[in-house]
Amino acid sequence: MANLNGFNANEVEPSTDFEVIPAGKYLAVITDSEMKPTKSGNGHYLELTFQVIEGEYKNRLLWARLNLDNPNEQAVRIARGELSAICRAVGVMAPKDSAELHNLPQLVTVKCKKREDTGDVVNEIKGYAKKEATQGQPQQATSNTPPWART
């Protein structure tokens, strides 16, 4: 048993259904991170909790798992690439601890994926970018100079 310290459900709004959010780009921050053992026990992954911080889906949570310690070299290479993208997105290039990545806004690209084991549709983070990428609308070119030749 656990002591609930006088919790009263009448004083708290109930949680709503946690349906997947639509695929798209969302401004989010990492709110938690933890190194966890893999199911097989032969490695570890860094689990990152992201919270959407603006828009219709504000406060929704998303997760990423980075296989930083794994016998599969390709899994480690992919995880290190994702961690590099996260570091670049938040401007922390050489973190000593994952907590240094917390509470720094970044743009996450979210996809919807069907799980093979249950058939459920779940969200998956498929990209990370700097917050500035969301500011303003794309501008029409007012010059005849091709985009690759502009400075």
Backbone as a printed PyTorch tensor [residue, N CA C, xyz], in Angstrom:
tensor([[[  0.8270,  -1.1890,   0.0000],
         [  0.0000,   0.0000,   0.0000],
         [  0.8670,   1.2460,   0.0000]],

        [[  0.2950,   2.3300,  -0.5270],
         [  1.0040,   3.6050,  -0.5660],
         [  0.1240,   4.6870,   0.0220]],

        [[  0.6840,   5.5320,   0.8540],
         [ -0.0300,   6.6510,   1.4510],
         [ -0.2130,   7.7290,   0.3890]],

        [[ -1.4330,   8.1480,   0.1400],
         [ -1.7170,   9.1490,  -0.8790],
         [ -1.8800,  10.5480,  -0.2820]],

        [[ -1.5400,  10.7140,   0.9750],
         [ -1.5040,  12.0260,   1.6380],
         [ -2.7560,  12.8580,   1.4170]],

        [[ -3.9200,  12.2670,   1.5810],
         [ -5.1750,  13.0170,   1.5040],
         [ -5.5680,  13.4330,   0.0980]],

        [[ -5.1250,  12.6990,  -0.9170],
         [ -5.4810,  13.0320,  -2.3060],
         [ -6.9910,  13.0750,  -2.4540]],

        [[ -7.5020,  14.0850,  -3.1820],
         [ -8.9300,  14.2320,  -3.4260],
         [ -9.1310,  14.4520,  -4.9230]],

        [[ -9.7050,  13.4730,  -5.6220],
         [ -9.9170,  13.5520,  -7.0680],
         [-10.8530,  14.6940,  -7.4510]],

        [[-11.6760,  15.1700,  -6.5160],
         [-12.5630,  16.2970,  -6.7960],
         [-11.7840,  17.5970,  -7.0050]],

        [[-10.5400,  17.6270,  -6.5740],
         [ -9.7400,  18.8460,  -6.6570],
         [ -8.7540,  18.8450,  -7.8230]],

        [[ -8.7550,  17.7750,  -8.6150],
         [ -7.7880,  17.6440,  -9.7050],
         [ -8.5130,  17.2450, -10.9750]],

        [[ -8.1820,  17.9390, -12.0970],
         [ -8.7710,  17.5710, -13.3760],
         [ -8.2420,  16.1980, -13.7900]],

        [[ -9.1110,  15.3140, -14.2880],
         [ -8.6450,  13.9820, -14.6950],
         [ -7.7900,  14.0630, -15.9570]],

        [[ -6.8840,  13.1160, -16.0990],
         [ -6.0820,  13.0100, -17.3160],
         [ -6.9950,  12.6670, -18.4710]],

        [[ -6.6240,  13.1490, -19.6380],
         [ -7.4060,  12.8310, -20.8310],
         [ -6.7360,  11.6860, -21.5730]],

        [[ -7.4020,  11.1930, -22.5920],
         [ -6.8860,  10.0950, -23.3910],
         [ -5.5630,  10.4940, -24.0410]],

        [[ -4.6160,   9.6000, -24.1000],
         [ -3.3160,   9.8970, -24.6710],
         [ -3.2080,   9.3590, -26.0840]],

        [[ -4.0570,   9.8640, -26.9600],
         [ -3.9840,   9.4980, -28.3650],
         [ -2.7000,  10.0620, -28.9510]],

        [[ -2.2200,   9.4710, -30.0390],
         [ -1.0290,   9.9910, -30.6900],
         [ -1.2940,  11.4040, -31.1920]],

        [[ -0.2370,  12.2030, -31.2510],
         [ -0.3810,  13.5230, -31.8400],
         [ -0.0590,  13.4060, -33.3240]],

        [[ -0.6140,  14.2860, -34.1340],
         [ -0.3710,  14.1900, -35.5820],
         [  1.1030,  14.3630, -35.9250]],

        [[  1.5170,  13.7310, -37.0010],
         [  2.8840,  13.9130, -37.4970],
         [  3.0890,  15.3950, -37.7710]],

        [[  4.2840,  15.8750, -37.4650],
         [  4.5860,  17.2820, -37.7000],
         [  5.7920,  17.7190, -36.9030]],

        [[  6.0060,  19.0260, -36.8590],
         [  7.1270,  19.6040, -36.1280],
         [  6.5790,  20.3280, -34.9130]],

        [[  7.2030,  20.0780, -33.7590],
         [  6.7380,  20.6400, -32.4960],
         [  7.9050,  21.2250, -31.7150]],

        [[  7.6730,  22.3590, -31.0570],
         [  8.6770,  22.9300, -30.1710],
         [  8.5730,  22.1900, -28.8480]],

        [[  9.6960,  21.6370, -28.3860],
         [  9.6840,  20.7910, -27.1930],
         [ 10.9770,  20.9740, -26.4090]],

        [[ 10.9370,  20.5520, -25.1520],
         [ 12.1250,  20.5270, -24.2950],
         [ 12.2620,  19.1310, -23.6980]],

        [[ 13.4940,  18.7540, -23.3860],
         [ 13.7380,  17.5150, -22.6540],
         [ 13.4920,  17.8210, -21.1830]],

        [[ 12.6150,  17.0550, -20.5500],
         [ 12.3050,  17.2960, -19.1380],
         [ 12.9070,  16.2420, -18.2240]],

        [[ 13.3010,  15.1070, -18.7870],
         [ 13.8550,  14.0350, -17.9650],
         [ 14.7450,  13.1650, -18.8480]],

        [[ 15.7380,  12.5470, -18.2280],
         [ 16.6030,  11.6250, -18.9540],
         [ 17.1180,  10.5950, -17.9610]],

        [[ 17.2290,   9.3670, -18.4460],
         [ 17.6850,   8.2830, -17.5700],
         [ 18.3260,   7.1830, -18.4030]],

        [[ 19.4570,   6.6760, -17.9420],
         [ 20.0970,   5.5360, -18.5890],
         [ 19.4520,   4.2800, -18.0230]],

        [[ 18.9470,   3.4230, -18.9040],
         [ 18.2450,   2.2100, -18.4930],
         [ 18.8670,   0.9920, -19.1630]],

        [[ 18.7830,  -0.1720, -18.5170],
         [ 19.3080,  -1.3860, -19.1470],
         [ 18.3820,  -1.8450, -20.2780]],

        [[ 18.9720,  -2.4340, -21.3170],
         [ 18.1590,  -2.9950, -22.3930],
         [ 17.4310,  -4.2370, -21.8800]],

        [[ 16.3800,  -4.6090, -22.5760],
         [ 15.5980,  -5.7810, -22.1840],
         [ 16.4630,  -7.0390, -22.1100]],

        [[ 17.4130,  -7.1570, -23.0440],
         [ 18.2790,  -8.3360, -23.0730],
         [ 19.3520,  -8.2990, -21.9870]],

        [[ 19.5630,  -7.1140, -21.4030],
         [ 20.5350,  -6.9810, -20.3310],
         [ 21.9750,  -6.8410, -20.7920]],

        [[ 22.2040,  -6.7470, -22.1100],
         [ 23.5800,  -6.6540, -22.6010],
         [ 23.9480,  -5.2480, -23.0680]],

        [[ 23.2300,  -4.2480, -22.6000],
         [ 23.5240,  -2.8690, -22.9780],
         [ 22.6540,  -1.8960, -22.2030]],

        [[ 22.7480,  -0.6270, -22.5880],
         [ 21.9560,   0.4200, -21.9390],
         [ 21.4780,   1.4130, -22.9930]],

        [[ 20.3400,   2.0410, -22.7150],
         [ 19.8590,   3.1030, -23.5910],
         [ 19.5480,   4.3310, -22.7490]],

        [[ 19.6900,   5.4840, -23.3770],
         [ 19.3370,   6.7460, -22.7430],
         [ 17.9050,   7.0550, -23.1300]],

        [[ 17.0140,   7.0730, -22.1400],
         [ 15.6220,   7.4180, -22.4080],
         [ 15.4350,   8.9000, -22.1230]],

        [[ 14.9710,   9.6330, -23.1380],
         [ 14.7340,  11.0650, -23.0230],
         [ 13.2350,  11.3280, -23.0720]],

        [[ 12.7440,  12.1300, -22.1360],
         [ 11.3450,  12.5400, -22.1250],
         [ 11.2650,  13.9640, -22.6480]],

        [[ 10.4920,  14.1580, -23.6880],
         [ 10.2850,  15.4750, -24.2900],
         [  8.8830,  15.9610, -23.9490]],

        [[  8.7410,  17.2650, -23.7220],
         [  7.4330,  17.8690, -23.4860],
         [  7.2190,  18.9620, -24.5230]],

        [[  6.0940,  18.8900, -25.2400],
         [  5.7290,  19.9210, -26.2050],
         [  5.4180,  21.1820, -25.4040]],

        [[  5.9540,  22.3340, -25.8270],
         [  5.8100,  23.5510, -25.0150],
         [  4.9400,  24.6360, -25.6380]],

        [[  4.3560,  24.3800, -26.7950],
         [  3.4420,  25.3720, -27.3580],
         [  2.4700,  24.6940, -28.3230]],

        [[  1.4090,  25.4230, -28.6490],
         [  0.4500,  24.9320, -29.6250],
         [ -0.6320,  24.0430, -29.0230]],

        [[ -1.4080,  23.4560, -29.8870],
         [ -2.5570,  22.6220, -29.5110],
         [ -2.1620,  21.4480, -28.6270]],

        [[ -0.9550,  20.9330, -28.8010],
         [ -0.5260,  19.7460, -28.0590],
         [  0.4400,  20.0860, -26.9150]],

        [[  0.3860,  21.3410, -26.4600],
         [  1.2310,  21.7910, -25.3520],
         [  1.0790,  20.8380, -24.1630]],

        [[  2.2040,  20.5270, -23.5370],
         [  2.3220,  19.6410, -22.3660],
         [  2.2570,  18.1520, -22.6920]],

        [[  2.0410,  17.7810, -23.9440],
         [  2.0730,  16.3590, -24.2980],
         [  3.5030,  15.8620, -24.2280]],

        [[  3.6700,  14.5980, -23.8680],
         [  4.9850,  14.0000, -23.7110],
         [  5.3080,  13.0600, -24.8640]],

        [[  6.5850,  13.0210, -25.2230],
         [  7.1180,  12.1230, -26.2400],
         [  8.4080,  11.5300, -25.6820]],

        [[  8.8100,  10.3830, -26.1850],
         [ 10.0250,   9.7390, -25.6820],
         [ 10.9380,   9.3450, -26.8270]],

        [[ 12.2240,   9.3760, -26.5440],
         [ 13.2370,   8.8710, -27.4700],
         [ 14.1510,   7.9610, -26.6700]],

        [[ 14.5610,   6.8740, -27.2830],
         [ 15.4940,   5.9380, -26.6520],
         [ 16.7180,   5.8140, -27.5390]],

        [[ 17.8690,   6.1590, -26.9650],
         [ 19.1210,   6.1320, -27.7010],
         [ 19.9900,   4.9960, -27.1920]],

        [[ 20.2420,   3.9950, -28.0200],
         [ 21.0430,   2.8120, -27.6610],
         [ 22.5290,   3.1550, -27.6700]],

        [[ 22.9870,   3.8350, -26.6410],
         [ 24.3730,   4.2980, -26.5920],
         [ 25.3540,   3.2010, -26.1940]],

        [[ 24.8630,   2.1480, -25.5490],
         [ 25.7070,   1.0240, -25.1100],
         [ 25.0170,  -0.2460, -25.5710]],

        [[ 25.4900,  -0.7920, -26.6900],
         [ 24.8010,  -1.9230, -27.2980],
         [ 25.8060,  -2.7300, -28.1150]],

        [[ 25.6970,  -4.0640, -28.1040],
         [ 26.6130,  -4.8650, -28.9210],
         [ 26.4240,  -4.6430, -30.4230]],

        [[ 25.2720,  -4.1250, -30.8260],
         [ 25.0080,  -3.8370, -32.2330],
         [ 25.6170,  -2.4720, -32.5740]],

        [[ 26.7160,  -2.4850, -33.3230],
         [ 27.4300,  -1.2480, -33.6520],
         [ 26.5770,  -0.2660, -34.4360]],

        [[ 25.6950,  -0.7610, -35.2970],
         [ 24.8360,   0.1250, -36.0740],
         [ 23.8520,   0.8530, -35.1560]],

        [[ 23.3040,   0.1550, -34.1540],
         [ 22.3910,   0.7860, -33.2080],
         [ 23.0950,   1.9130, -32.4520]],

        [[ 24.3370,   1.6750, -32.0540],
         [ 25.1200,   2.6890, -31.3470],
         [ 25.4040,   3.8690, -32.2720]],

        [[ 25.7660,   3.6040, -33.5110],
         [ 26.0540,   4.6640, -34.4800],
         [ 24.8100,   5.5430, -34.7010]],

        [[ 23.6520,   4.9200, -34.8410],
         [ 22.4000,   5.6710, -35.0220],
         [ 22.1200,   6.5210, -33.7790]],

        [[ 22.2680,   5.9270, -32.5900],
         [ 22.0010,   6.6420, -31.3370],
         [ 22.9430,   7.8270, -31.1680]],

        [[ 24.2080,   7.6300, -31.4840],
         [ 25.1850,   8.7180, -31.3590],
         [ 24.8670,   9.8410, -32.3460]],

        [[ 24.3810,   9.4880, -33.5250],
         [ 23.9670,  10.4940, -34.5090],
         [ 22.7750,  11.2960, -34.0080]],

        [[ 21.8080,  10.6150, -33.3910],
         [ 20.6520,  11.3160, -32.8230],
         [ 21.0770,  12.2280, -31.6860]],

        [[ 21.9650,  11.7300, -30.8150],
         [ 22.4440,  12.5510, -29.7080],
         [ 23.1840,  13.7770, -30.2350]],

        [[ 23.9560,  13.6160, -31.2910],
         [ 24.6440,  14.7450, -31.9090],
         [ 23.6310,  15.7740, -32.4250]],

        [[ 22.5580,  15.3010, -33.0520],
         [ 21.5190,  16.2050, -33.5660],
         [ 20.8470,  16.9620, -32.4200]],

        [[ 20.5750,  16.2740, -31.3170],
         [ 19.9690,  16.9150, -30.1500],
         [ 20.9170,  17.9750, -29.5930]],

        [[ 22.1870,  17.6160, -29.4240],
         [ 23.1780,  18.5620, -28.8930],
         [ 23.2640,  19.8080, -29.7680]],

        [[ 23.2860,  19.6310, -31.0740],
         [ 23.3640,  20.7660, -31.9990],
         [ 22.0880,  21.6000, -31.9400]],

        [[ 20.9490,  20.9390, -31.7800],
         [ 19.6700,  21.6580, -31.7280],
         [ 19.5720,  22.5590, -30.5010]],

        [[ 20.1690,  22.1380, -29.3880],
         [ 20.0670,  22.9370, -28.1570],
         [ 21.3470,  23.7220, -27.8640]],

        [[ 22.3710,  23.5550, -28.6850],
         [ 23.5950,  24.3220, -28.5230],
         [ 24.5060,  23.8680, -27.3960]],

        [[ 24.4090,  22.6060, -27.0100],
         [ 25.2970,  22.0380, -25.9840],
         [ 26.1050,  20.9510, -26.6830]],

        [[ 27.3090,  21.3140, -27.1010],
         [ 28.0730,  20.4270, -27.9760],
         [ 28.8240,  19.3130, -27.2560]],

        [[ 29.1480,  19.4730, -25.9810],
         [ 29.9160,  18.4450, -25.2620],
         [ 29.3650,  18.2580, -23.8520]],

        [[ 28.1200,  17.7530, -23.7420],
         [ 27.5450,  17.5880, -22.3990],
         [ 28.2730,  16.4930, -21.6060]],

        [[ 28.4690,  16.7550, -20.3360],
         [ 29.0660,  15.7510, -19.4380],
         [ 27.9670,  14.8860, -18.8220]],

        [[ 26.7530,  15.4480, -18.7620],
         [ 25.5980,  14.7680, -18.1650],
         [ 24.3710,  15.1020, -19.0070]],

        [[ 23.4620,  14.1470, -19.1530],
         [ 22.2670,  14.3790, -19.9750],
         [ 21.4020,  15.5080, -19.4180]],

        [[ 21.5220,  15.8240, -18.1320],
         [ 20.7420,  16.9120, -17.5300],
         [ 21.0780,  18.2580, -18.1760]],

        [[ 22.2640,  18.3810, -18.7690],
         [ 22.6400,  19.6230, -19.4420],
         [ 21.7750,  19.8890, -20.6740]],

        [[ 21.0650,  18.8790, -21.1530],
         [ 20.1970,  19.0110, -22.3250],
         [ 18.7630,  19.3590, -21.9460]],

        [[ 18.4630,  19.3630, -20.6540],
         [ 17.0980,  19.6020, -20.1820],
         [ 16.6840,  21.0640, -20.3420]],

        [[ 15.3860,  21.2610, -20.5800],
         [ 14.7200,  22.5700, -20.5790],
         [ 15.2540,  23.5510, -21.6150]],

        [[ 15.8220,  23.0410, -22.6820],
         [ 16.3120,  23.8760, -23.7780],
         [ 15.4370,  23.6170, -25.0020]],

        [[ 14.7200,  24.6380, -25.4870],
         [ 13.7930,  24.4280, -26.6080],
         [ 14.4880,  23.9510, -27.8770]],

        [[ 13.8250,  23.0240, -28.5490],
         [ 14.2790,  22.5300, -29.8420],
         [ 13.0620,  22.0980, -30.6420]],

        [[ 13.2420,  22.0020, -31.9280],
         [ 12.1730,  21.5770, -32.8190],
         [ 12.3110,  20.0830, -33.0490]],

        [[ 11.2730,  19.3110, -32.7220],
         [ 11.3150,  17.8700, -32.9480],
         [ 10.3440,  17.5190, -34.0800]],

        [[ 10.7840,  16.6240, -34.9410],
         [  9.9330,  16.1270, -36.0170],
         [  9.3370,  14.8160, -35.5490]],

        [[  8.0100,  14.7660, -35.4980],
         [  7.2910,  13.6060, -34.9800],
         [  6.6060,  12.8720, -36.1290]],

        [[  6.7480,  11.5690, -36.1230],
         [  6.0730,  10.6980, -37.0970],
         [  5.1220,   9.7780, -36.3450]],

        [[  4.1920,   9.1910, -37.0640],
         [  3.2950,   8.1860, -36.5000],
         [  3.7040,   6.8400, -37.0910]],

        [[  3.8480,   5.8380, -36.2110],
         [  4.3310,   4.5320, -36.6340],
         [  3.4320,   3.4510, -36.0490]],

        [[  3.1470,   2.4320, -36.8460],
         [  2.3540,   1.3080, -36.3740],
         [  3.2810,   0.2710, -35.7480]],

        [[  3.0130,  -0.0920, -34.4990],
         [  3.8290,  -1.1050, -33.8160],
         [  3.5470,  -2.4710, -34.4250]],

        [[  4.6170,  -3.2250, -34.6570],
         [  4.4600,  -4.5530, -35.2490],
         [  3.8610,  -5.5440, -34.2660]],

        [[  4.1610,  -5.3960, -32.9640],
         [  3.6920,  -6.3750, -31.9790],
         [  2.2320,  -6.1960, -31.5910]],

        [[  1.7440,  -4.9510, -31.5280],
         [  0.3620,  -4.7230, -31.0840],
         [ -0.5360,  -4.1360, -32.1540]],

        [[  0.0730,  -3.5500, -33.1880],
         [ -0.7150,  -2.8870, -34.2220],
         [ -1.1260,  -1.4780, -33.8410]],

        [[ -0.8050,  -1.0490, -32.6090],
         [ -1.1380,   0.3100, -32.1720],
         [ -0.2950,   1.3250, -32.9390]],

        [[ -0.8730,   2.5020, -33.1610],
         [ -0.1260,   3.5990, -33.7600],
         [  0.4840,   4.4080, -32.6220]],

        [[  1.7840,   4.6790, -32.7180],
         [  2.5020,   5.4180, -31.6830],
         [  3.3080,   6.5420, -32.3330]],

        [[  3.6850,   7.5200, -31.5160],
         [  4.5480,   8.6000, -31.9950],
         [  6.0010,   8.1950, -31.8830]],

        [[  6.7930,   8.7020, -32.8100],
         [  8.2240,   8.4560, -32.8210],
         [  8.9120,   9.7420, -33.2700]],

        [[  9.9410,  10.1640, -32.5310],
         [ 10.6870,  11.3600, -32.9170],
         [ 11.6790,  10.9590, -33.9960]],

        [[ 11.6410,  11.6660, -35.1180],
         [ 12.4890,  11.3220, -36.2560],
         [ 13.4350,  12.4420, -36.6660]],

        [[ 13.5050,  13.5160, -35.8690],
         [ 14.4200,  14.5890, -36.2230],
         [ 14.4440,  15.6620, -35.1530]],

        [[ 15.5670,  16.3820, -35.1030],
         [ 15.7890,  17.4370, -34.1120],
         [ 16.4080,  18.6280, -34.8360]],

        [[ 15.9630,  19.8370, -34.5090],
         [ 16.5130,  21.0330, -35.1460],
         [ 16.5000,  22.1910, -34.1470]],

        [[ 17.2580,  23.2230, -34.4760],
         [ 17.3050,  24.4140, -33.6270],
         [ 15.9420,  25.0940, -33.5960]],

        [[ 15.6390,  25.7030, -32.4860],
         [ 14.3870,  26.4240, -32.2840],
         [ 14.1820,  27.4880, -33.3520]],

        [[ 15.2280,  28.1830, -33.7640],
         [ 15.1090,  29.2720, -34.7350],
         [ 14.4710,  28.8210, -36.0370]],

        [[ 14.5400,  27.5310, -36.3230],
         [ 13.9660,  27.0260, -37.5680],
         [ 12.4590,  27.2240, -37.6290]],

        [[ 11.8110,  27.5010, -36.4800],
         [ 10.3570,  27.6600, -36.4750],
         [  9.9230,  29.1060, -36.5990]],

        [[ 10.8430,  30.0540, -36.4950],
         [ 10.4820,  31.4610, -36.4470],
         [ 10.1170,  31.9820, -37.8250]],

        [[  8.9660,  32.6750, -37.9260],
         [  8.5770,  33.3630, -39.1510],
         [  8.1650,  32.4280, -40.2740]],

        [[  7.7090,  33.0500, -41.3210],
         [  7.3040,  32.3160, -42.5120],
         [  8.4230,  32.3760, -43.5410]],

        [[  8.5150,  31.3770, -44.4100],
         [  9.5240,  31.4410, -45.4670],
         [  9.3040,  32.6980, -46.3060]],

        [[ 10.3700,  33.3570, -46.6550],
         [ 10.2900,  34.5910, -47.4340],
         [ 10.4720,  34.2740, -48.9170]],

        [[  9.7120,  34.9810, -49.7390],
         [  9.8790,  34.8570, -51.1800],
         [ 11.1720,  35.5430, -51.5820]],

        [[ 11.8930,  34.9590, -52.4840],
         [ 13.1240,  35.5830, -52.9680],
         [ 12.7650,  36.8470, -53.7350]],

        [[ 13.4730,  37.9450, -53.4400],
         [ 13.2270,  39.1980, -54.1460],
         [ 14.3780,  39.5020, -55.0970]],

        [[ 15.2660,  38.5440, -55.2480],
         [ 16.4500,  38.7410, -56.0700],
         [ 16.4480,  37.7010, -57.1820]],

        [[ 17.1530,  38.0260, -58.2460],
         [ 17.2890,  37.0600, -59.3280],
         [ 18.4760,  36.1410, -59.1190]],

        [[ 19.2020,  36.3490, -58.0100],
         [ 20.3580,  35.5100, -57.7020],
         [ 19.8650,  34.1460, -57.2320]],

        [[ 20.3880,  33.0600, -57.7830],
         [ 19.9640,  31.7300, -57.3340],
         [ 20.2790,  31.5340, -55.8460]],

        [[ 19.4660,  30.7410, -55.1040],
         [ 19.6490,  30.5690, -53.6720],
         [ 21.0570,  30.1300, -53.2910]],

        [[ 21.7120,  29.2790, -54.0920],
         [ 23.0340,  28.7670, -53.7290],
         [ 24.1180,  29.8320, -53.9010]],

        [[ 23.8150,  30.9180, -54.6000],
         [ 24.8140,  31.9510, -54.8300],
         [ 24.6640,  33.1240, -53.8600]],

        [[ 23.5900,  33.1130, -53.0650],
         [ 23.3680,  34.2060, -52.1030],
         [ 24.2580,  34.0330, -50.8890]],

        [[ 24.6330,  35.1650, -50.2620],
         [ 25.4630,  35.0920, -49.0470],
         [ 24.7150,  35.5910, -47.8490]]])
